[in-house]
Amino acid sequence: MDDVEKAIMISFDESGAIDSELKSQAVNFCQKIKENPSICSLCIEKLCFCKLVQVQFWCLQALQEVIRVKYGSMSLEEKNFIRKSIFSMACLEGIDDKMCAVLDSPAFIKNKLSQVLVTLIYFEYPLIWSSVFVDFLPHLSKGAVVIDMFSRILNALDDELVSMDYPRTPEELSVAGRVKDAMRSQCVPQIVRAWYDIVSMYKNSDPEICATVLDCMRRYVSWIDIGLIVNDAFIPLLFELILVDGLSEQLRAAAAGCVLAVVSKRMDAQSKLSLLKSLQISRVFSLVSDDNDSELVSAVAALIAGYAVEVLECSKRVNSEDAKVVSTELLDEVLPTVFYVMQNCEMDAAFSIVQFLSCYVATMKTLSPLQENKMLHISQILEVIRIQIRYDPTYRNNLDILDNIGVEEENRMSEFRRDLFVLLRNVGRVAPEVTRIFIRNSLANAITSSSDKNVEEVEAALSLLYALGESMNDEAMKVGNGLLSELVTNLLSTRFPCHSNRVVALVYLETVARYMKFIQENVQYIPLVLAAFLDESGIHHPNIYVSRRASYLFMRIVKLLKSKLVPFIETILQSLQDIVARFTSMSFASKEPTGSEDGAHILRYLSNSYAIGLLIGMEDVPLEKQSDYLSSLLTPLCQQVEASLMNSKVLNQEESTVQIANLQQIIVAINALSKGFSERLVTSSRPAIGHMFKQTLDVLLQILVVFPKVEPLRTKVLSFIHRMVETLGASVFPYLPKALEQLLAESEPKEMAGFLVLLNQLMCKFNTLVREILEEVFPTIAGRVFSAIQRVADSSGPETNTEEIRELQELQKTLYTFLHVIATHDLSSVFLSPRNRDYLNSIMQLLLHTSCHHKDIVTRKACVQIFVKLIKDWCASSSGEERVPGFKSFIIETFATNCCLYSVLDKSFEFGDANTLVLFGEIVLAQKVMYEKFGDDFLVHFVSKGLPSAHCPQNLAEQYCQKLKGSDLKALRSFYQSLVEHLRHQQNGSLVFR
């Protein structure tokens, strides 16, 4: 072993025994060798004499790199030497009378040798080395070794250059076209003849080499003359190989692959149809009923599927009636086997079952009525869908406990099923009755299926029924024609033996909920629905995730059915008694599971609380019963709150944490419960119910006193106050002063934002009725908020991206909304009260700066709207004493110039943006309002001082005056936009506005 061989061996070592520095030196040494001018001679010499596969591979790799990179600079002598040497190795010929043993090496060495030869073909065929393929053919008589090598060369040519399965550069596409054209005219017929002779000669003695040759031939069928294959010699040979028992499966499968390539070859529809008919494909149908896992069955299944796709495509493209009849006959002949293949065989990944069946179903849309064989095909398609959507029993336990494997499988199947359910809907439109009968039978069969398949069969049948419901509109669902009534009855009256399984329980509940429009019109089924949701198959299911989903769906059902459930309220409450008891007792927070299961329990309780509220909150419920129901829920919960507040001082840290969690969930439960009661019911028709909620509110407000600094509790109480504003209406007023006082006592930026949202709700609902309350709290709000948002203005740089700064930015955004609501709900006088006047200047400056510079256009628009409303509120049309001294001059001299002129002249004001155009419209409106209120005082100042500062020509200023005095706001807006664009173009960035 010389130094070169040693270096190559060291560089390839993966054992870890070689020192890393030594290995690095070896790699560098090998790299330097490649730069040697005699590298090609060195590599060929090593290939002739060295049998170390690492050395052989390195030499072939080096040769390929040198040819790719340096071919253009090589001498003719060197090219000839490389060409002759590589060709001799591939043909099992000697080099300088010395035999080269490369073809005795492993497959990866022979593959690399074929790639080197293909690299030469890339540069030299056909202009320089035109005889490469013809020269190779005589050597095939040397036997399997050379035949195998020739096949590897053709395969490498396909992989490296010809095949369109890989992305190609324009140069590679050009070379591929040149090579294919030359081969077609020069040697393809000879190569095909060689393939035929080899397969004929070796089919019994060496089936492996025959399979290799056919796999190679399959690649070339798509671009060679199809007549070379489709003839009286080759096609019978291929079918003989497929059909004769006793031959190797590999060879038979390879022959089937060749026929599939023939079937898939692109040609005009009429020629393709003639070809397909001539193949007599029915000869292979019986082969797929054998061992479904064999290589032969998979190959024949792919052939049959590919054949069916081509026949279907022909049926859409042919025009003559005779051709259409032929295509229909061929399709009818192959479809039963296709359906069998889809149901029983492993399908090739390249074949899309859904795509093929969707195309076939589409051909039936124009057929009415459907013929008997088409109806049979529809049933078979539905069976394919059913089988395809079934879960694999292997994952049954994973899906039930929903571990990581189960989640992954559920997500995979959800994605996989999507197109199948679209296909089901299409089938349902073509043959609705057949579809419903199939689903009915599937459900019946699933119930009686063996226990080892029961879960998957039932889940699939229920999923079909659910998907059917999804495809029906509300009207069809309500009418419930045909088998729908029977399907729903069967669904509701059946108790599945596998109902404890999570996936079955979930799809069952979802399916029942899907058909609620039918139940709404057929109230006789309500008891069955209630039984399905209220027993162990629904809300009381042992799996918490099923129980949670059942609770949510039941809440939706209650919202839909409403008064139709009044006769069943006692039954429902009785069934939910254990859950209600959990919420009216104090122990649940400390005993529930932790983490996500705890969240699941809480969501379940919330859904049930809301559902109960909807049920007992209806006016159809007698007052006495309604009071009893509500009292039985609210009283124990309020008693728990009061007891907790009394004991809060004596609890340790752990007990206090549990108590706070309990209180949070009690508040949330009461909140959910109250959503079922309307304002009209609790304030007008049944004030006694309202009184109960007022008492509850009074109790919950005590939490703010006892736990003034527990933010989660304060947030929950605030949410309940929001709810009571909607439920109690104006009768909530007596409770607001105390509530607002406590909420303001300890208020961080995040909570202050929530507090402003509450005030916004009050103003929007009650308008001027909240003036006194607002005047009372405004100074405290203004002082805290202005102090807080100053930190936003003072901060800059990366360190501003903190949670605190984000909360302050949210508070600032909420403040603008708050000020906007005040202005637009006739409450601007709040700004002028003696206690609040001190903040007026700060408010005006904030609004001015924001209306001119804020990055959010919508916020700028809101601030302009505030100014417009304040101008209307505070400024009389006729001259007289100012209501707000200094406001008029501020608007004319500062707001008008800065916001209405300078801000729109700035290049950041983009007229191409939709929101910016809306803001511009508000700015134009503001000018119109200023003129209406201030007359010439505004106009003279704006025209004599504002516009000249922007170098506005006198004639345009005069046109502006005319447009402003006119009544056409749209014309004013259009002119002002053109004026601004003219001034921008004129100044070209030379004027800086401040």
N, C-alpha and C positions, 0 to 999 in steps of 0.2 A: 504494500500500500504506500504510494508516494505521498508527498506533502499535500498535493491538491486533493486527493481522495481523503486524506486524514482531515483536512480543513472542512471538506463537505460533510463528512460524517459527524464531526464535532458540532457544526452549525445546525444540523438536523436533530441533535440529541435532545430528547425531552424527558430523560430519566431523572435529571437533577443532579446526577453524579459529577457532571462537568463543571468546573469552576466558571463563574459567570464572566470573569475577565478574559479567560481563555476562549470562551465561546464567542465573546465580542470580537476578539482578535481574529478568530476563524471566519466570522461573518465578513469582517472587513477585508480579509485576505481573499475570500471568494469574490467579493465585489470588485477588487482590483484586477482579478484574473479576467473578469468580463470585459475589462477595458483593454486587454491584450489584443493586438491586431490579429494574432493567430488563434483567437478563441474558438472559431468554428472548427478548425482542424483538430484542436485539442479535444473539443467535445465529441466529435465524431470518432476520434481514436479511442476515447474512454468508452463510448457506446459499443465499440467493437470488442474491446478486451475486458472491460470491467463488468462483473455481474452483481455488484452492489446496487440495489434498487435506488438508494438515496443518491448515489452518484449518477445513475442513469437519469433519474428525474431532474436533477440539477442541470445536467448537460442539455437535456431537451428543453427545459425552461429557458436556459441561457440562449440556446439557438433561436427559440421563438422570439425572445426579446431583441436579439441582434437583428433578425430579419425585419421585425416590425419597425425598429428605430433606424437602422442603418442600411436598409435595402437599397435606397437610391444612391448611396455612396460606395456600394460594393463594386469590385471589379467583375467583369464577365466570367473570368476564370473562377473566382470565388463562388459566384452564383451557380455556375455549372457544377462545381464540386459539391456544394450543399444539396442541389437538386438531385444529382445522381446518387449521392450517399443516402439521403432520406428515402428516396424512392426505392433503392435497393433494400434498405432495412424493412420497409413495408411489404415488399414483394418476396422476402425471404431469399434474397440474392446476396452473394458475397460482395464485399468492397475490397478491391485490389486482391482478389482471390482469398479473402478472409471472410468467413461466415460471421454474421452479426447475430447475437443471441437476444435481441430486444423482444422479438415476438414470443420468446419463452418466458418473458417477465410477467408480473401481475397486470391485471386489467388497467390499473391507473397509469402504468407506464405506456401501454399501448394506446390508451386514450390521449396521452400527452403527445405521443409520436404522431397520431392522426391530426392533432391540432397544429403541429409544426408544418405538416404537409398542406393543410388547409390554408395556413398563413402564406405559404408559397403560391398556392392556387389564387389567393386574393390578389397577389401582385402580378402573376404571370399568365393566368388563363383568361382567354385563349390566345392572346397576341404573341406571347413568348413560348409558352409551354402548351401548345394546343393538343398534344396527344396524351396528356396525363391519364385520362380515363381509359382511352382505347388501349394504351400501352399496358394498363393494369389487367385488363380482362383476360389475356392468355395465362397469366399467373394463377388465376382462380382454380385451374386444374391441379394445382399443388395440394389442394385439399382444404380442410376446415380452418386451419390456422390463417391462411391467406384470405379465405372468404370472410372470416371474422374480422380481419384487419380492414378489408375493403368496406365492410359494413360500418365499421367504426369511423372510417374516413368520410363516408357519405353522411353518417349521423353528425359528425363534427361540422361538416359543411353546412348542414341544416341548422345546427345550433349556433354556429359562429357567424353565419352570413345570410342564409336564405329564409329561415323561419321568421314569420311576422309576430310570433308570440313574445318577442323581446323588442325593446325600443332600439331603433337604428338611426344612425346619422344619415344625412342626405348622401354623403359619399358612399356609405355602406349600401344604401338602397340602390345607388347607381351601379356599383360593382355587382350586387346580387342580380340585378336585371341583366347585366352583361353575361354573367356566368350561366344563368338559366337559359338565356337565348342561345348561347353557344352549345350548351349541353343538349337542348332540344334538337338542334339541327345536326349535331355531330354524333352523339353517343347514347342518348337516352334509349333508343330502340334496342341497341346492343346490350345495355345494362338490364333492361326489362327482360330480354331474352335470357340473359345470364341468370337473373332471379328465377325465372321459370324453370330453367334446366337444373339449377341447384336444388330447388324444392322438389322437383320431380325425382331427381336422382337420390337425394338424401332423406326423404320423408320417413322412410322406415329405418334406415341405418343410423342417422344422426339428426333426430328431430330438433335437437337444441340449436344446431346451426341453421336449420330451416326457419325456426322461430325468430332467430336473430335477423335473417334476411328479410322475412316478412315484416318485422317491426321496422326495419329500415325502409322497405318499400312503402309502407303506410304513410311515411312522412312525405313522400314524393308524389303521391297520387294527386294531390291538390293542384299541381302545376304542370304535370306532364300530359301528353295526349291521352285522353281517357280510353281511346280505342285500343291502345297497347295493352290495357288491362281488361276492358269489357269486350271480350271476344269469345269465340267457341273453345279456346284453349284454357285461358287463365281463370275465368269465372268458374267453369266446372271443376277445375283443380282446387280452387279455394273452398267451394262448397263440399267437395269430397273430403278435404282436410277437416272441415267443421263437423261433418256428419258421421264420419267413420269411427266407430268405437275401436278402442285399442290403441289409437295414436295418443301421444302425450297431450295433456291438457294445455301445456304451454304453447304447443304448435297449433292446436285447434283454436285457442283464444287469439293467437296472432293472426290466423286466417280470418277470424271474425272481425278483428280490428281493421284489416285491409278492406273487407267488404264495407264496413262502416265508412271508411275513407272514400270509397267509391260512391256510396249513397250520399255523402255530404258534399261531394264536389259541385262547385257552382256551375250552373248552365241554365239555359232558358227553360221555362216551366214545361213546355211540351216535350222537349227532349228528355228532361229529367223524369217526367211521368212515364214515358216509354221505357226508360232504363229501369225505373223502380218496378214496373210491371214485369219486365223480362227476368228479374232476379228470382221470382217465385219464392219470396221470403218466407212463406208459410212453412217451408221445409224445416226451418230451425225452431219453430214455435215449441215443439215438444221438449227441446233441450232445457228450457228454463224450469221445467217441473221437476228436474232432478235436484241434486244437492245444491241448495241455494247459496252456499258459501264458497263454492268452487270458483277457480279462476275462469273456467269455461263459461259457467252460468253468468258470471258478471260481465264477461265480454259479449255474450250473446244478448243479454239484457240491454246492454248499451247499444248494440246493433239494432235491436227491435225498436228501442225508444228513438234512436236517431232516424230510423226509417220512417216511423210514424210522424216525426216532426217534418220531414221532407215532404211526405204525402200531404199533410195538412197545409203546408206552405204552397204546394202545387195547386191544391184545390182552390186557394184564394187567388192564384195568379192566372190560371188557364181561363180561356174565354169561350171555347166551343162547348156546346152541350155534351157532345160525346166525351170530351176530356173531363168534364165535370162528373159525368156518370162513372168514368173509370176511376177517378180520384176518390169518389164516394165509396165505390166498391172496395178499393184497396184499403181505405180508412176503416170501413166496417170490418174488413177481414183482420186487420192488425190490432184494432182497439181492445178486444177482449184480452189478448195476450199482454198488451201494454198495461192494462189495469192490473193484471195478475203480477206483472213485473214490479209495478209501483207498490203493490201491497206486500210482496214476498221477497223481493231481491234488493240487494245493496245497490243503490243507483249511483251511476257515475256523477261526480261533482259537477261536470260540465253540463249536465242535463237538468233543466229546471222543470220539475213536475208542475209547479203552479203556472209557469208561463205557458207550457204546452196546453194544459187543461183550460186555462183562461181563453186561449186562442180558439180552442175547440168549442167551448161554451158560447163564445161570441158568434160562431157560425150558426148557432141555433136560434138566435134572437129573432131572426126573420121567419122562422118556421112556425107556423101555427095552423092546425095543432101539430104537436110532435108525434112522429111515427113511433111505433112500438119499440123498435130497436134503439131509437134515440132516448126513449124513456128508460130503457135498460142501461144505456150508457150513463145517463144522469145518476141512476142509482149506484152504478159502479164508481163514478166520480165522487159521490158523497162518501162511499166506503173508503176510498183512497184518502179523502180529507180526514175522516174519522181516525184512520190508522196513523196518519202522519201527525196528528195533533196529540196523540197519546204520549204521556210521560213514560220514560223508561223505568220499569219496576226497580231497577238497580238503585235509583235515587229516592225510593219511597221514604225511607227513614230520614234522609237528609232534608227532604222537602217538608216533612212533618215537623221536625224540630227546628227547621230553617237555620241550619248552620251555614258556614261559608260556602260549602259545596252546594247546598240546597239553594242558597241565594243565587249563585252563579247559574245553576241549571234553570231556575225559575226565570231569570232574566233572559237566558238564551232561548228558552221555549216561547217566552212572550214575544220576542223579536221574530222567531221562526214562524209563529202562528199568524202573524199579522196578515201576510199575503194570502194564507190559506183561508182566513175568515172573509177576506175580500172576495175570494173565489166562491166561498159558500153563499155570500149575498148575491153574487151574480147568478149562481145556479138557482137560488130561491126565486129570483125574478123570472127566470126562464121556465121553471117548473115548480111553482109554489106548493102544489099539493103533494107532489112526489117528495119534495124536500121535507115537508112536515110529517108525512108518513114514515120516512126514513128515520127522522129524529125520534118519533114516537117509538118505533121498533128498537132503535138503538138504546133508548132509555130502558125499555122493558128487558132487553137482552142483557144490559149491563147489570141490572139488579140481580139476575139469576146467574151471572158469570161466576166462575170459580174464585175462591178467596184469594188465590195467588195473583189474580189479575183484576180483582174486583175494584180496587181503588182507582186504577188507571182507566178502566172501562167506564166507570160511573163518572169520573171527572171529565172524560172526553165527551160523553153523551150530554152532560149538563152544559159543557162549554158550547156545544153545538146549539143547544136550545137557547143559551144566552145570546150567541151570535145571531140567531134567527130573530130574537126580540130586538136586537140592535138595528136590524135592517128594516123593521116595520115602523111606519109613521104612526103618530098618535091616533089618527082616525081609524086606521086599520086595527090597531091594538084595542081601541074601545069597542069597535063592532064585534071583533072576535069571531070572524067567519070561519067556516070549515073546521079544521081539526084543532084550532087554537084552544077552544074551550076544553077539549079532551086533554090536550097537552098540559095546560095549566092545572087542571084537576089532578092529573097523574103526578105532576110535580109536587103539588101541595099535600097530597094524600099519601105519598110514598115515604117510608122511613128506610133510608139506606143503611145496610149493615156496617158500612165503612164510614158512617157519618162522623165518627170521632177523629178521622184524619183531617188535618188542617186544610189541604187543598180542596178536598171534597166539600167540607163544610163551608168554605169561603165561596166557592163557585155556586153552591146551592143557594146561599143567601143573596148573592149578587143576581142570580137568575130570577128568584122570586121578586126582588126589588125591580128588576127590569120590566116585569109584566104588571106593575102596579096600575098602569092606566086601564088595563083590562079589569083588574079588581075594583077599581073606582066605579066602573059601570056595572059590575056584577058583585054586589055587596054580600051575596050569600057565601062568598069565599073568604070573607074577613076572618071568621073564627079559625080557619085553617092557616091563614097568614099569621095571625097572632100566635098560634101554637108553634109555628115554624120559628118565629123570632124570640119567643119568650121562654122556650124550654131549653133543654141541654144541647139542642142543635144550633142555638143562636146566642142570645145574651148570656145564658148559663152554660155555654160550652166550656169544657175544661181548659182549652187553649185560650190564653188571654188575648191573643191577637185576633182570633175568631170572635171572641166576646166583644172586643172593642169595635171591630168592623160591624158586627151585628147591631150594636148600640147606635152607631152612626147611621146605618141604613134604616133602623127602626125610627129614628128621629125624622128622617126624610119621609118615611111612610106616614107618620103622624101629621106632618105638615101637608101632605097631599090629601089624605083622607079626612082630616079634621072632624067635622061634626058627625060623620058617618061612624066615628069611633065612640061617640058618647055612650051608647048602650053597653059598651065593653070597658068603661073606665074602671069599674070595680075589679073586673077580671085582670086588667093590665096592672093596676096598683098592687093587687094581691100577688101577681107573678113577680113584680119588682120589689116586693116587700123586703127581701134580704138585702138588696142593693140600697134601698132607701134607708134601711136600718143601719147600714154601714156609714151612711152619710149623716145620720142623725145620732150617731154615737161618737165618742171622742177618741176611739182607739185606733182608727185605721192608719193614720200616718206612721205610727210607730211599728205597725205590724206588716205593712205591705212590703213586697220585694223591693229591692233597690234598682236604680238604673233605669233601663228602657222599659222593663216590666212595670215599674212604678208609674212611669209616664203613661203606659198603656191603660193601667187601672184608672188613672185620673181622667184620661180622655173618655173612657167608658162611662164613668160617673157623670161627666159633663154632658155627654150626649143623652144619657138617660134623664138627667135633671131637666134639660131643655125639652125633651119629649114629654115628660110629665107636666112641665109648665104649659106646653101647647095644649095638652089634653084637658087639664083642669082650668085653663084660662079662657075657655070658650064660653060665650054667653048661653049656649045651649045647655050648659050644666046648671042645674038649679042652684040658687044662691046659697041655700043652707048647706048643700053638699059641697059646693065650691069652697065655702068658708071652712068647713070641716077638713077638707082635703088640704087646703093651704095651711091651716093652723097646725095640722099634724106634722107638716114639714118644717114650717118656719119656727114654731115655738121651741122644739127641742134644739134646733140649731142656734137660736138666739140665746137660749139658756146655757148652751155650751160656751158661747162667746162671753157671756157675762161671768160665768164661773172661771173661765180662763183669765179674764181681766182682774178678777178679785184675787186670784192665786199667783199672779205674775211676779209679785215681789219675793215669794218664798221658794221659787224654783231654782235649781242649779242650772249650769250652762247647758247640759245635755237635755234636761227636761224642757228648758226654755226653747231650745231649737225645735224639739218635737211639737211644742205648743204653737210656735209661730207657723210651722208647716201645716198644722191642723187648721189654724185660723185662716190661712191663705185659701185652703181648699174649701172651707165652709163659705167664705165670701164668694169664691168662684161658683160654687154650687148654687147659692142663692141668686147670684147674678144670672146664671143660666136658667134657673127656674122662672125668674121674673120676666124673661123674654117672651114667655107665652101669654102675657097679660097686656092688653092694649090700654092706651091712655083713656080712651072713651069709657071702657069698662070700669076702671078703677077710680075715675073722677066723676063720671056722670051717672051711669046706670047702676053701679054697685060701689058706692064710696066706702062701704065697710071693708071691702077688699083693699082699697087704697089705704085705709087706716092701718091695716096690718103691715103693709109695706113701709108706711111712715114710721111705725114702731121699730121695724127692722132697721131702717136707715138710722134712727136715733141710737140704736144699740151699736151698730157698726161704726158710727162716728166716734164712739168712745175709744175705739182702737187707736185712733190718731192721738188721743190724749195720753193713753197708757204706753203706747209704743211710738213716740214721736220721731224716732230716728231709725226705725226699721223700714228701709226703702221698699222691699217687696210687699210688705203689708200696706204701706201708704199707696203704692201703685194699684193694688187690688181694691182698696177702698175708693180710690179715685175712679177706677173703672165702674164700680157700683154706683157712684154718684152720677156718672154719665148715663147709666141705665135708668136711674130713678128720674132724671130730668126728662127722659123720653116717656117713662111710664106714668109718673105723677103729674107731669105738666106744671102749671103754675103753683100747684099746691106744695111743690118742693121748696118754695121761697123761704118759709120760716126756718128751714134747716141750712140754708146756704151760708148765712153769716158765720155760724159756728164752723161749718165745714171749711169755708175758705180761710178763715182765721187759722185753723189747725194746719191746713195744707201749706199756708205761707210761712208758718212758724219755722219750719226746717225745710228749706228748699234749695237743693243743688240745681245746677243748670239743666240737667236732664229732667228733673221733676218740675222745674219752673216751666219748661216747654210743655209738659203735660198739663200744668195748671193753666197756661194760656189757651191750650186746646179746649179745656173745659169752659173757660170764659167765652171763647168763640162759639161753642155750642149754645151757651146761654143767650148770647146776643142774637145768633141766627134764629133761635126758637122764639125768644120773647121780645126782641127789639128794644124799644125804649123802656120797657118795664124794668130792665136791669140797670137803669142809669144810676140810681142811688148806690147800688151794690158796687158798680164799676167805679164810681167816684171815690168810694171808700177804699178800695184796694189798689187803685191806680198808682198813687205815690210810692207805695212799697214796691210794686212791680217795676215801675220806671227806675227807681233807685237801684234795685238789684240787677235788673237786666242791663242797663247802661254801663254799670260797673263791670259786669261780667263780659259783655261783648267788646269792651275796650281791650281786653286781653287778646282777642282775635286780631284787632287792628294793630296791636303792638308786636305781634308775633310774626316771624318770617323765617324762611329756610326750612331744611328737612326736619328739624326738630318740632315743627308745627304739626306734623302728621301723627299726633297722639290722640288717644281716646278722649282726653279732656278737651283738646281743641276741636275735635269733631263734634262733641256734645255742645260746645259753645257755638259752633257754626250752625248746628241744628236749631239751637235756641234763637239765634239771630234770624234764621229763616222763618221760624214760627212767629217771632215778633212782627215781622213785616205783614204776615197774614193777620195777626191780631190788630194792628193799626188799620189795615185795610177793612176789616170787619167793622171796627168802630166807625170809620168814616162812611161806609156804605149802608149802615143800619141806623142812620139819624142819631148817632151818639157822639158827634164831634164836639158837642158842648162839654163833654167830659174833659177835654183838653184845656178848657177855659175856666174850670172851677178854681176857686182861690187856692185850694191845696195842690192843684196840678199845674198852675201857670209857670212855676219855676222850671218845669221840664219842657215847656213849649219850644224854646229856642233849640234845645238839644234834639228834640223830635224833628223840627224843621230842617236842621243841618244834616241829620242822618238821612232823612227822606231825600233831600237835595243831592247829597253825595251819591246815594244809591241810585237815584233816577238817572244820574249822569254816567256813573262809572262801574256799577256792579256787573260782574261777568255773566250773571244769569239774567237773560233778557226778560224772562217772565217776571222776575222780581222787580226789575226796572219798570216794567209796564204797570205793576201793582202800585208802585210809588207815584207814578204819574197820575194814575186814577185817583189816588188819595188826594193829591193836590187839586185836581179838577173838582172833587167833591167838596173840599174845604173852601175853595173859591166860591162855589155855589152857595154854601152854607153861611159863610162869614162875610160876604161882600154883597151889599145891595146894589141894584142897577143904577139908581139915582144917587147923585152926590149927597153926602150927609156925613154924620159922625161915624167914624170907623168903629165897627164892633170889636175888632182886634187891632189896636194901634200898631202900626208898623208892618202889618201883614201884607197890605196892598203894595207898599213900596218894595217889600222883599220879593213878592211874586213878580212885579214888573221889572225890577232892576237885576234881580239875581236868578230866580227860577227861569224866567222867560229867556234870558240871554244864555245862561249856562246849559240848561237842559234842552230848550227848544231850538237852539242854534248851534252852540259850540259842540255839544255831544253828538249831534247828527253829522257835523262836518268831519268828525274824527274818522279816520280810515277803518277803524275797528267796527264802525256801524255799517253792517253789510246788508244792502238792500236785496241781495239774493236769498237771504234767509227768511223763511216764512214767519217765525216768531218776531224777527226784527221789523218786518213790515207791519205786524200788528202793533208793536210798540210805536212805530212811526205814526200810525193812525191815531193813537192816543195823544201823541205829542201835537199833532195837527188839531185835534179836538180841543186840547188845552188852550191853544192860541185862539180858537174860535170863542171859547168860553171867556177867556180874558178880555177879548174885544167886547163881548156882550156885557160884561160886568164893569169894565173900566173905560170902555170907549177909546177916545183919542189919547187919554193918558198912557194907555198901553201902546197904542199904535205909533204915536209920535216917538216914544222912547225906543221902541224896537227898530223903527225905520231910520231914526236919526243917529242912534248910537250902536245898536246891535249889528245891523246889517253892514253899515260902513266899516266896522271893525273887521269884517270878513271880506272887505273890498268888493262889496256888492255894487254893480252898476246902477245908476239912478233909474234907468228905464225899467229894470227888473224889480227894483224896490217899489216903483209906482204900480207895476202889475200886481205885485204881492198885495198892496193895499186894496186894489180893486177886487181881487179874488177873496180877500178876507171879509170885505164888506158885503159880498154877495151871499146868496143862500145855498149855493151848491158846495157842500162839504167835500164831495168826491173830486170836483174840479180843483178846489183849494189844495187837496192832498196831492193830486197829480202835478200841479204847478210847483208846489213847494219841494217835491222830490226832484223835479228837473232843476229847480233853483239850487238846491243843495249840491247836486251832481255838477252843475256849472261852476259853482264856487270852488268845489274840490279840485276840478280840473284846472281852474284859473290859478289857484294858490299853489297846486302841485307840491304840497307838503311844506311850503315855505313859511306858513303861518302856524304858530303853536298856540293853541287856546288853553287857557287856564280856568 
